[in-house]
Amino acid sequence: MAGNRTFTMIKPDAVKAGHIGGILAKINEGGFRIVAMKLTKLSPEKAGEFYEIHKERPFYQELVDFMSSGPIVAAVLEKENAVEDFRTLIGATDPAKAAPGTIRALYATSIGENAVHGADSDENAAREGSFHFAATEMF
C-alpha cells in the first residue's frame, strides 16, 4: 500500500480560525479520499512524541507547545502518489512562498502557524498515520 496513503493534521491555528471545512474541501477537490479522520487534542507529551524526530532542533519546544495548544484534525488520505501530491496541494511551509490556491497560501498565517502538516515520505506517512489511528480505524 506504500505510495497511496499520506497523513495530515489540520493544525490548531487553522482549527481555531474555522478553516476545517475549507481545508477538507481542498483535500476532496485534490482527489484525495479520507480513510480515517478525527478531531482531537494532543497533550504536550503526545506532541513531543510525534515530533521526536525534531527533538534536537531549536524550534522543537515551540512546535510541541503550539501543536498541543488546541484541537487538531488528524487524517489519513488515499490517492495514487499521495505523499507527493499532498505536499504539492499544501504548498511551501512559508505561506508567502506557497503557490496561489494551495492550502497554505489560502489558510496559513506564518511559517510557524502554517495551517496543515503533511507527511514528507511514505515511511513517515505510515508511521504518523499509525500514531493517531489503529488499523481498524482506517477504511
N, C-alpha and C positions, 0 to 999 in steps of 0.2 A: 503494500500500500504506500510505500515511500514515494513521495513526489506528488501525491494528490491531496494531501491534507496539510493545513497550517494552523497555527494558533494565533489568536489575537486577544487583546484586552482593550476595552474602551476605558481609558484612564479616568481617575477621579475628577480632573478638570472638565472633561467633556460630559461626564455624567451630571456633575453639578450644574453645568451650563444648559442642560436639557437637550443634548445632541445625540442621544442614543438612537432615536428614530431616524434622523438624517444619516448617521453613520451606517446603520443597518440597511437603509435604502441603497446607499452607495455600494455596500457589500453585495447586495442582491443584484443591483444593476451590473456589477462587475462579473456576474456569472457564478458566484460562489453559492454553495449550498451549505446552510448551517446544520452541522451534525450534532452539536452539543452547545448549550448556552445557559448561563446563569448570572443573575445579579448577586454579588457577594461583596464582602469586605475583607481585605487581607489584614491580619494582625501584623504588627511590626516584625514579629518572629517569622511569619509565613512570607512576608515581603522580602525579608532578608534571605530566607532560604531560596526563594525564587530567583533572586538576583545575586546569588552567591558567587557566580562567575565574575562579578564586578567588585568583589569584596576589597581588593587591594587598590581600586581606582579612587581618586579623590572625591568623586561625586556619589559614591556608594551610599553613605548615610543619608544624604539629601534625597536620593532616589527612594530609599526604603521609607523615609518619613513621608514623602509625597504619595507613594503608592499605597500606604496604609492610612492616608488622611481621609478617605471617604470611600463610598461604594465604587466598584468596578463592574464591568460586564465582561466575563470570560467566555470565549467561544472557540470551538474547533470548526474550521471551514474546509470545505471539499471542492476541488476543481482540479483539472489537469494542470500541472505546473504551478501548484497552489502557492508555494513559498515565494517564488519569483514574481508571479502575477500580483500577489497581495502586496509585496514590497513596492511594486510599481503603483498600485492603487493608492497606497497610503502616502507616498511622496517622501521627500527628503525630511530628515529629522528636524532641520531648521525650516519652519513654515515659510520664511521669507525666500527660501530657495526651492520650495516644493512647487512642482508643476501645477499650473492652473487646473482646477477641477479635482485635484487629489484630496483625499480626506484631510490631510494636514494643512493644505492650502486653505481649505474651507473652514476647518474647525479648531486648529491649533492656535495657541496664542504666543508660544515661545519654544525655544529648544527644549526646555525642561518640562513645560506643560504642552506636550505635543499630541494630545488627544487619544492616540492609539499606540499600542505595542504590536509589532508583527515579528514573528519568528524569523530568524535570519538563515536557517538551514533546515533541511528535512529532519536531521537528528534533533535539533533543538525544538522543532515543531512537535515531534513525538514526545520528547521529554516534558515540554511545557504543557501540552495537552493532558498528559497523564498526571501531571502535578495537580491539575484542577478537576479532572474527571476520571471516574472509573470506566473501564471498558464497557460496562453495562449502561453507562450514561451517554454513550456516543452512538448515534443512529445514522 
